[in-house]
Amino acid sequence: MRPIAVASLLSLTLFLTGCQGLLPARDSQPLATSREAWEHRAPGCTGGDCPLVNIDLQLPKDLPELQAQIERELLGLTIELPGDPPPSSLASYERDFLATAKPGWSSYLQAKVLQQHGRLLIIELSSYRFTGGAHGIPGRAYLNYDRRLKRVLSLQDMLLPDEEQAFWQAAELAHQAWLKTNGLDQDLDYQASWPFERTDNIALTFGAVMLKYEVARIAPYSSGHPELRIPYPRLNGILKPFYFPGRG
């Protein structure tokens, strides 16, 4: 190829590359959100220990199906006993809770956008119910929404085929790191009482894949919500490549 032709080809390549840099990346613009927040106390109650329900929702706009799923998952955190049906709506949950609550009882529910990166929208759901006793019951759940697929991901959606066992092996390594960080890696009695378990609470956060545990699941209540983090490099060949930050 003649020098002039080579130079022209290089110039065209650089021009096209520059133009691509000026174009907005697909699904990279943050989604707009709206916020709804309220606190209601038991009707007619005026004392300082009135039962209350506090709800705080940050919801992505123009995604009604995701908004409905967020509400369903949030209501799932209000279930008292396994097998109980969830309330049909936030309004019905609030009504029923306040109708039967005793003085001092309270319920807090929150949904917020934890992160947006690449094609992913990470929703964090939180709850706290106090219905007497020494302490309340906190809850957590996470939704990983793929903006291109337009749905919430399951663990199987995130992983390459036949790599679930490898994922949980990486999670066990993260648990060992958590034990060491907390000075528990040599405490065999503790590890026997609080062994590693799997969890559905997985979030594809920007810095690492996060696993969040319910209280008193892999650690005592006093430890709060234990959080394990799996560095993305450890998930090469396990996690689908487009869910790595910067590759979506």
N, C-alpha and C positions, 0 to 999 in steps of 0.2 A: 504494500500500500504506500502511495506517495506521501511525503511529509505533510503536504497541504491537507490531504484527506484525513490523515491521522489527527492533525491539529483540529480540524473541523469536528471530527467525531468526539474528541475530548471536550471541546467547547460545548457541544450539544449535551453531552453527559452531565457536565457541571451545571449547565443551565437547568436541565430537568431536575437534577438533585436539589438545586436551590429553590425551584418552584415547589417541589414537594415539601420543603421545609416551611414554606409560607402557608401551606394548606393546613387546616385544622385536623388533628389526628382523630380518627374515627372513635366515637364514644369517649373522647378524652375530656370533653367539657363537663364540669360538674352539673348534676341535675339540680334544678331549683326545688326547694322544699317549703312547706308551710308548717306552722306550729299552732297546735290547739292545747290549751292548758286550763284546768279548773280544779277547784277543791270544794267539795260539798260536805256539810256536816249533817248529822241526823236531824230530820225535821223537828222543829220546836225546841231543840236543845240549845241552851245558852251557857252552860258551864264550861269550865276549863278543860274537862276531860271528855268532851263530846266525841263520839265516834266520827271518823272522817274517811273520805275517799279522795285521794289526790291523783289526778291523771295528767300526764305531760307527754304530748305526742309531736314528734317531728316527722313529717311524712313527705315522701317525694311526690311532687305534683304530677298530674296527668298520667298516673299509673294506678288506676282504680283496683286492678286485680292484686297488685302488690300491697296496696293499702289494706285491702280486705284480708290478705294473708297475715299482715303484721298484726291486725286486730285479733285474728284467730289465735295466733301464736302467743300473743300477750295474754289473752284470756286463758290459754293453757297453763300459764304460770299461776293462776288463781286456784287451781284444783287442789283440794285438801287431801283427798285419798286416791290412790291408784284405782282406776276404773270409773271414777265419778265423771259424769259428762261435764264439759265446759259450759259456762254461761253462753247464752245466744248472742249477747252484745255487751258492750261496755255499760250501756244504760241499764240493762237488766241486772248486771253484776252489781253496779253501784246501789241500785234500789234494794236488792235482796240483802246485800251486806249491811247497809244501814238499818234495814228493818229488823235485823236479828242481832246487831252488834251490842255489846255491853260497853259501859263507860271505859274510856281509854283505848278501845280497839281502833286500829287504823289500817289502811291499805293504800299503798303507793304503787302506781304503774307508770312506766316510762318507756317510750320508744324513741331512739335517736339515731341519726346517721353517724356511725362511728368513723367511717372513712369512705372516700371515693378515689379509686385509682384504676387506670386502664379501663377495662370493660366492666369492672366490679363496683358494686355498691354494697357496703357492709353495714347492716343494721344491728344495733345492740338493743335487746329488750331486757328490762330490769323490773323486778318486783320486790316489795317488802310488805309482809303482813304481820301485824301484831294482834294476836287474839288471846292475850293473857300468857302467864308463865314467865320464865326467867328472861326470855328474849324472843324476838320476832323471827320470821322465816324469810330470808332473802332468796331471790331467784335470778337466774341469768339465762338468756338464749341468744343465738345469733342467726342471722339470715345473710347468706352470700348471694346477691342477685346479679346475674349475668345480663348486662344490658343488650347484648347481641342476641342471646337466646330468649330473652324476655321471660326469665323464670328463675326461681330460687334453686340453687344447686344442692344436690345431695353429695355425700362423700364420694360415691361412685362416679358422679359427674365430674368431680375435680381430678380424679386419678386416671392414669393410664390403665389399660386392661390388665387384670390379674395382679395389681400392685397393692391391694388393700393390706395384705399381711406385711409387706415391706413398709407401708406407712405406719402401721402400729408398732413395728420394731423401732422406727425412728422416734415415735412418740415415747416409747419406753426409755430410749436414750435421753430424751428431753426430761423425763421424770427422774432419771438418775442424776442429771445435772441439777434439777430442782432440789433433790435431797442434799446434794453436796453443798449447794449455795446456802441452804438452811441448816447446815451442820448436822444432818441426819443420815449421811451416807454410811456411817459406821454403827448406827443404832438399829440392830437387828430386831429388837422387840418392837420398835416403832414400825419398821417395814412389814413385820408380820401382822401388826394390827391394822395398818393402813397401806395395803398393797396397791400397786398400779391397777387402774381400771380404764376401760375405754369410755368415751363420752361423745355425745352428739353435738356438744357445744364447740364447734370448730369455726374459726374465722380466718379468712385469707387476708390478714392485715399486711400493710406495706412492708414492715420490718421483718416479719416472720409469720409462719402459720401458728396461730394461737389456739390452744385448747384450754377452755375455762371449765372448772369443775364446780358442782354444787357444794354447798357447805356440808361438812361431815361426810364427804364421799371418799376422798383419798387422804384426808387430814382432819383433825378435830375442828369443831365449830369455831374455836378461837382463831383458827388460821384463815378464816374468811373463805373467799373463792380462790383456791389454788389455780395458778396460771402456768401452763407449760408452753414453751416456745420452741418450735422446730425451725432452725435456719433454712432458708430456701436452698442453699447449695447441697444440703443433706437430702433434698427431695428430687435431685436430678434423676431422671429415669423413672420417677414415681408419680410426681404431679405433672399434669398436662402442661406443656411448655408455655402456652399462652396465658396461664394463670400466675406465672412468675412476674413480679413487678417490672414494668418496662418492656414487656414482650407482648402485652395483650393487644 
